[in-house]
Structure formats: C-alpha cells, structure tokens
Amino acid sequence: MYTAIMVVIVMTIIGCVFGLVLAYVNKRFAMEVNPLVELVEDILPKGQCGGCGFAGCKAYAEAVVLDESVPPNLCVPGKAAVAEQVAKLTGKSAPAIEPRVAHVRCGGDCTKSVRKYDYKGIKDCTAANLLQGGPKACQYGCLGFGTCVKSCPFGAMAMGSKGLPIIDMEKCTGCGTCASACPKQVIGFRPVGSKVMVNCNSKDKGGAVRKACSVGCLGCGLCVKNCPHGALKVENNLAVVIDHHICTEKCSEATCLAKCPTGAIKAVVSGIDLQEQSKKEAAANV
C-alpha cells in the first residue's frame, strides 16, 4: 500500500515538473501570429482544395500575408470577390481572374464505349487503372468509378446513370481537385460562357478510336477546316479548342458541330454542360 502511494506521489511530482517545463518553453518560444492571417483565412471558402498551390486555406493565408511575392488572386474557388477582399487586406493588386468550370472530356458512357474485360475490383478509378489501364478499351477514357466525385470539396459532381461524372455548373468553382484525382487526366477546364467543348481525350488514331468508342474524336480535321475563325486545331490526333473567346465573340453558327462525324464536339447551352441531360435521366430512374 505504501509503495503504491509513493508511486502516485512520484508520478504526480514528475507530471507537475514536466508541465511547468512545457509551459515555460511554450511561453519562451511562442511565435506571434499576425492577426491579418486569421482575417484572410476567414474570407477564404475553406474548401481546402489546394487549387492555390498551397496545402489548404490557412497555408495560403499565411503565405499571402507574409510573402510579398504571393498574389492575392490564387484562390480559384473564391473567384474575383475573394481576390478583391484579400487584395484590400494585404494592400496588393488583384488582376482579374477568368471564371472557369471543370469539363469531363469523355462522351464514352456505358452505351457508347467498348470494354476489354469485366472489372470486379475496388470501385475506384486509381485502383482500376492499375489493372491494364482499366476495363475500357480506350486507354484515355473516363473509367466511371467516381473518384473525382468523391474528391470534390464543393459537392459539384455526381455520377450519371450511364457511368460518366456530371458537373453542376452552378456549384463548380474550377478548383482543380477533381482533375488531380483523375488517373486518366480526363477532366479539363473551360471558361464560363464558352460555346463548344470537345468530349474526348483520346490521342489514338481514327481507326483505333472507332473500335473503342462510337463518339470519340477521329482527328479527321473536318471541324478545323469548317471553322471560319480558326478556333480549333488537331493536336495529337485530337481536336482542341485553341481559344474559347473566339467562339464566344466571333462565332454565330458553330459549323464544327454539324461537321463532326461522331458528335465528339458538343454545344454548351447557357453555360451548362449538355451532360446535364444524364442527370435528368438519373433523376427519372429513381
């Protein structure tokens, strides 16, 4: 009994000594926090997406306040409104940021794409990609397991009824988290208000594309030849919109849509991706 009491007393004394030492060290080496950092952090959307290039909102707040070289407009989700507030607090200038939204560069849903095997593993795109590049015959196509959807910090994505992600253009901030999560690099970006989009990511030649997907880009160049404003080009066997502003400002009739033999080029209606139709189908199936 006496031994147990002594053990308790000794442990209590040791605990008190260590507590006093830690309290002294904490006070002696405490770093003053710039109150401006907290003010800037409160303005940020707290998505922790990393779109600014820093490890979360707090890290960016510290950098933009303490480092003169860090601009106030790096918060992509916050857009111009947040950039202006951060600039005002830090006394820096905030160049205009063009709003952007994510774009799934694949139209090969489960009814239009060919599969090379039946995948039975973990429902995750990264995991599936480790097994011969995934079950899709097109090595560049969306695998459809929703890894991008799970990664979106703003709830702007959902899986459609036909196995392709759907992007809610009203919620999408263009932060880039979904693009980073995609092992196939299927997700790209386009400016808000753009008129056309290429729903394909394949770099294969036309013959291989036809075998893998009925709506893939063949790289035939018909869209380029029929665009009177030079807004398109074929790069690595894939049609690419060079400048969306050309389409927005100069084009009144998108002839590229009519000339595309597979329908790989789609129109954007009122700034909303036409894949929104899949969302309606999914809701109808519930």
Disulfide bonds with the S-S distance in Angstrom:
none
